[in-house]
Amino acid sequence: MIVVGIVGILSAVALPRYLRAMAMAEASSSILEAVSFAEQCAVAHKSGLPVLVTPPGGPARYCDSTSARQIHSRRWSGDASGVVCLGVPASSNHRQAFLRVSGNLSPIIGTIECSFQP
């Protein structure tokens, strides 16, 4: 009976931490994937050469220098507050990151901006 009580207490403490760590890992992975695709679009935007990009959170699209592109990350479940995308922190209700690729502010690549959506 004592063993069951100890296991119950340990699981009550460990399970929420484990679930939060899983949500943060899922969100970080999703954001890094989207940033990778956004970087490809930014290089294409600056060079003028079209690149076909197929991010996991959206349809395949061409990135080139003619227009800005929005790259969607995969959606994640759970609280990922504290995860950062290009300097922008997520809050507990955010479930997807959006990266906008545009502009010519950099001499090498276009500009990438990140925002979150619930």
N, C-alpha and C positions, 0 to 999 in steps of 0.2 A: 504494500500500500504506500509505503514511504517512497519507493522507487517511482511509482506512478505519479505521485505528487511532485517529485523533483523533475521528472521528465515534462510534466505539464507546465511547471514554472519556466523551465529552460526553453520550451517551445514557444511559450507566450512572449518571451523576450527575443528569441532568435528569429522567429518566423517573420515578424514585421521588418526587421533589418534585412533579412535575406530577400524579401519581396521588393523592398526599396532598392537594394543593390542590383537586383535583376532589372527593374524598370530603368534605372540610371544607365546600366550597361546597354540595354536595348535602345534607349534614346541616343546615347553617345555613338553607337554603331550606325544608327540611322542618319544622324547628322553628319558624321564623317563621310559616309557614302555620298550623301547629297553634296557636300562640299567638294568632293572629288569631281563629280559631274559638273558642278558650277565652275570649277577651275578650268575644265576642258572648254566650257562655253566661253569663259573669259578670254582664254587664249585665242579661240576662234573669232571672238568679237574684235579683238585687237588686230589679228592678222588678216581678217577678211576672208579667210578660207572656211567654207562651211564644214561643220562636223556634225554627224548624226549622233545624238546622245539619247540613251534610253534609261532614265533614272527609274529606280524601283517604285517610286511613289507617283509616277505619272507616265503619260504616253511618250513614245519616241518622237523626237523633234530635232530639227536642224538648228544649230547655233551658228550665227554668222554676224557680220558687222551691221546688218540692216535694222535690227530691232532688239530691244531688251528681252530677256528670257526669265521666266520664273521656274525654278527647280523646286519640286516638292520632295520632302523626305518621306520615308515610310512612316506611318502612324505608329505610335507606341502606346502601351497600356501602363497605367500606374503613375505614381508621383515621381517625376524626374526633375523636381525643383533643384536648382543649383547647377544643372548641366549648362554649359556655355557654348554658344555658337557664334564665332567671330566676335567675341567680346560681349555678346548679349545673353544674359542669364535667363533660363526658363523658370517659370513659376509652376506651382503644383497642378494647375489646370491645363497646362499646355500639353498637346498630344502630337503636334506636327510642326516641323520647321519649314520655312519658305525662304529660299535664297534667290535674290534678284540680281541678275548679271546685266550690267550696262556700262555705258560711259567710257571715257578715254582718260581718266585721271592718272592712270599708271602708265609709264613708258613701255612696260612689257605686256601687261594684261589689262583687261577691263576691270570695272569695279564690281565687287561682290558685297551685297548687304544681306543680313540675316534678320528674320523676324519669326515669331512663334504664333501659332493659332491653337485654340482649344480643340 
